[in-house]
Amino acid sequence: MRFDDNEVSRRWLLATGASVSAVAVAGCIGGNGNGEDASGEILDPEEYDYDREEPDDEDAARESTLVYTQELERDEDFDTVVSNDAYSVQVANLIFDSLYEFDYEYELQPKVAVDFPEVERDDTRYLYEIHEGIEFHNGDELTASDVAHSFTAPVEEETPNISTYDMIDEIEVIDDYQLQVDLEHPYGPWEMFNQGVSIVPEDVRTDDPEAFNEDPIGSGPFEFVDFEYGEYVELERFDDYWDEPQPYVQHIRFEDNVDDASRVSEILAGDTDAIGDVPNDDWETLEDEEDIRVHIAESPSVAYIYFNCNEGAGTADPNVRRAIAHAFSATDYVETYLNNAAMPLVTPTSRITNELWDFPLDEWEELYPDYDPDLAQELLDEHAPDDWNPTFLAPDDERATLAERVATRLDEIGYDMQVQTMDFGAMLDQTIYSDGDPDDYEAYIVGWTGGPDPDQYLYPNFHESQESVNQGHFYEGSDDFHDNILEARESADHDEREALYTDVIEEILEELPALPVFTEHNSMATGEHIKDVHVHPQMQYNPNLVHDGANVWVDDE
Amino acid sequence: MGLLRYTLYRFLQSIPVLIGITIITFLLANLAPGDPVRLMLAGQEVDEELIETIEQRYGLDRPLHERYVTYMAGLVQGDFGHSIHRNRPVTELMLNRVGPTLLLVLSAYAFALVTAIPLGILAATRRNEPTDHISRIVALIGVSTPSFWIGIMLILVFAVQLGWLPSTGLVYPWRGPDGYDWIETWPELIYQTIRHLLLPMVALGTLQMATLMRVERTQMIESLQGEYVKLARAYGVPERTILRKHAFQVAQLPIITIVGLNLSTALGGAVLIETVFNINGMGRLFIEAIQQLDYQLIMGITIVIATMFVIGVIITDIAYAYIDPRVTYGEGE
């Protein structure tokens, strides 16, 4: 399993557009910012943490067959060296085993690897040992050279995943079951980020990469059996699977349906067994259905309002940024529009990351600007430029409702903010790929899905090297700000990294080059007959058919 | 000018139209804000060098006119270019999706014609009677209700509430999914195709049906008031024969025109219907291409749809001439 930020960010970039499109821009400006207009309480994912279920009749369970409808179409790249979209990877994850995999607590567990690696040479050398006797679906044995190939192929072939592994200096295959990976420099996110690499069979893959991409062979619990481009993928259980537990599901068919209403109709009509991404507005409808269950898990995604910190922008002044942050209530916004699909967030890293890293959340919550229109007005009166007329760019989806809300709140205190909704591609061109002209924008909203490591949020979104690549806010920062991000990235010492990141995050919360607003959940609706479903926080693991924490089966009784 | 020559003339006439379409589409697609390469790489830690390499690979670094000439050179050889976003030939992508759209549009037309013509005749022959009033109301509803809304309502009633028909997807009569045991025979495949097609076909065909029904009614009323009908009646020709032989044939000419000219409306409606019913056709592909700024794909689909429309108009003209011998073209020019 790969965890490159490219792949996961694409999930965000694409999925948010479809996830809550039913939320109309009309009527989005209501409310007074203090929660009085909230449409519902914010849903707590932990309430949907179902107990494990086991079948009475295992033989019957092993005849399970199901249809899973994904919320966005796949790019149809099933070779994980190449695949760059989360929805193809959802399929691929059932076909391939990875060196390590994340459990439901987002902690890495060895899979193909026997144990955690030995780390040598000042955190630049990793020694891995893999299990003997693992077979690919074609009967070939999985060896260390396959693992080496899986690490190096994205770089050698310059696939879109090149940046995930380009810090590898050299890999030495010691024998069939051991390999040594040398990095050019210590790389902090290596363990959490790269060890989840999916293992592809080198010989088959290099023989004909294009054919392999559309007819992959892995060593995972399911094998590829049928595929029609743009329509469906069908997998069968691999009965000689090497690991436990063995899956109950015998056959799974992946389809996709990008239209929220249509996807919900499908599950209501019983035309599919499970759908990914339950739209916020349909949550209660589906939950009230007797024969449908809804599932949810917190994801490592963050939606940010970025402020243009470039010279000449009104928002270059941190007081103005803080004023905007005080002018509206993020909690109220989430309660009103995303209460079943997201939670407010007060840090630039995901809640999952914060928990894993044991960051001082209580202190950071104090730093987060709460709703205080009087203070907002006071700050703006004092620090906003004369005739300040900022532009807020937002994609033409539910994020536009957030931009509209901010503008409405500013209007209430006497400031006129223009909201400009745009086609997503055009908006990216004008913001994160731009030179930050204040005439173009002073704020914009984009999301980011990282993973457990803070680097996945802080480097792409805040380091100066990523200006005009992943970000368009041009935040200069304090003397150490960018150095700290880079130093933390190139260190493997957890305590050192934690200290560096703490400084960086506190500066972000104080200076607000970007305001984190909410984290969106992974969700799923399944027929009541589909048992032992648990949504994984890493959306590429879903549907998580077989795992230590789940073994899905169909109850036909 | 004979029919054959006229046919040839009309086809030759369409060439500059199609070239004009390619120029306009090419300009619009390439001048639209948003960079396809950067959008493809969105979220990745990339450098300018990588972007330049990809732009060189796809020829995006060359001047617009050069790219257009290259594109057209490929087009005349049947090469619609390469989708950057999907890393596949556009021709392959479109061929994968054209079948469902044609099946949907043609079946919607069939539904519209089969229902509109008898209902239009019935309304004309029972003018100002309750049947006529009901047909008027049905037509009004059909014309004024968006097809996607009809689709959603049909899903709610027939799929969600009654559970009679599937809510989404399409089964193709020419290809059964390999992995499904339930399709073992052709009759089953045809049955499943019809089941899956019924709701989207009605949703898409309702507008056409309503339009055609009103036109048919008006034309039939006009025909029935024509001098030749009066003469036939005076000769004592039975009413059924008058309807069938005299009035009906003349009344169909405007129907043919409308069917041809409404092709673009039907294709436009198919975009929405394919979305509502989750049908993987050209319409949905087009929407996806626009969202992804996949300009080669946008170009390809636009050209195909425009060509289909132009061909539809030509066929309409030819059919018009074939059915009504009174219609002549270009004589005396």
HADDOCK unambig.tbl for C-alpha pairs under 7 A between the chains (distance, minus, plus):
assign (segid A and resid 5 and name CA) (segid B and resid 44 and name CA) 6.83 0.50 0.50
assign (segid A and resid 6 and name CA) (segid B and resid 43 and name CA) 5.07 0.50 0.50
assign (segid A and resid 6 and name CA) (segid B and resid 44 and name CA) 4.50 0.50 0.50
assign (segid A and resid 9 and name CA) (segid B and resid 43 and name CA) 5.64 0.50 0.50
assign (segid A and resid 10 and name CA) (segid B and resid 43 and name CA) 6.70 0.50 0.50
assign (segid A and resid 75 and name CA) (segid B and resid 86 and name CA) 6.33 0.50 0.50
assign (segid A and resid 163 and name CA) (segid B and resid 45 and name CA) 6.44 0.50 0.50
assign (segid A and resid 226 and name CA) (segid B and resid 179 and name CA) 6.79 0.50 0.50
assign (segid A and resid 230 and name CA) (segid B and resid 280 and name CA) 6.97 0.50 0.50
assign (segid A and resid 231 and name CA) (segid B and resid 280 and name CA) 6.76 0.50 0.50
assign (segid A and resid 234 and name CA) (segid B and resid 179 and name CA) 6.99 0.50 0.50
assign (segid A and resid 257 and name CA) (segid B and resid 278 and name CA) 5.74 0.50 0.50
assign (segid A and resid 259 and name CA) (segid B and resid 275 and name CA) 6.36 0.50 0.50
assign (segid A and resid 259 and name CA) (segid B and resid 276 and name CA) 6.69 0.50 0.50
assign (segid A and resid 262 and name CA) (segid B and resid 276 and name CA) 5.56 0.50 0.50
assign (segid A and resid 262 and name CA) (segid B and resid 277 and name CA) 6.47 0.50 0.50
assign (segid A and resid 265 and name CA) (segid B and resid 160 and name CA) 6.63 0.50 0.50
assign (segid A and resid 265 and name CA) (segid B and resid 167 and name CA) 6.67 0.50 0.50
assign (segid A and resid 266 and name CA) (segid B and resid 167 and name CA) 5.82 0.50 0.50
assign (segid A and resid 266 and name CA) (segid B and resid 168 and name CA) 6.62 0.50 0.50
assign (segid A and resid 268 and name CA) (segid B and resid 160 and name CA) 5.86 0.50 0.50
assign (segid A and resid 269 and name CA) (segid B and resid 159 and name CA) 5.50 0.50 0.50
assign (segid A and resid 269 and name CA) (segid B and resid 160 and name CA) 4.31 0.50 0.50
assign (segid A and resid 269 and name CA) (segid B and resid 163 and name CA) 6.23 0.50 0.50
assign (segid A and resid 269 and name CA) (segid B and resid 167 and name CA) 6.70 0.50 0.50
assign (segid A and resid 271 and name CA) (segid B and resid 166 and name CA) 6.38 0.50 0.50
assign (segid A and resid 271 and name CA) (segid B and resid 167 and name CA) 6.88 0.50 0.50
assign (segid A and resid 425 and name CA) (segid B and resid 34 and name CA) 5.03 0.50 0.50
assign (segid A and resid 425 and name CA) (segid B and resid 39 and name CA) 5.93 0.50 0.50
assign (segid A and resid 425 and name CA) (segid B and resid 293 and name CA) 6.99 0.50 0.50
assign (segid A and resid 426 and name CA) (segid B and resid 33 and name CA) 5.05 0.50 0.50
assign (segid A and resid 426 and name CA) (segid B and resid 34 and name CA) 4.03 0.50 0.50
assign (segid A and resid 429 and name CA) (segid B and resid 34 and name CA) 5.31 0.50 0.50
assign (segid A and resid 429 and name CA) (segid B and resid 35 and name CA) 6.64 0.50 0.50
assign (segid A and resid 460 and name CA) (segid B and resid 45 and name CA) 6.96 0.50 0.50
assign (segid A and resid 469 and name CA) (segid B and resid 45 and name CA) 6.74 0.50 0.50
assign (segid A and resid 469 and name CA) (segid B and resid 46 and name CA) 6.67 0.50 0.50
assign (segid A and resid 470 and name CA) (segid B and resid 43 and name CA) 5.74 0.50 0.50
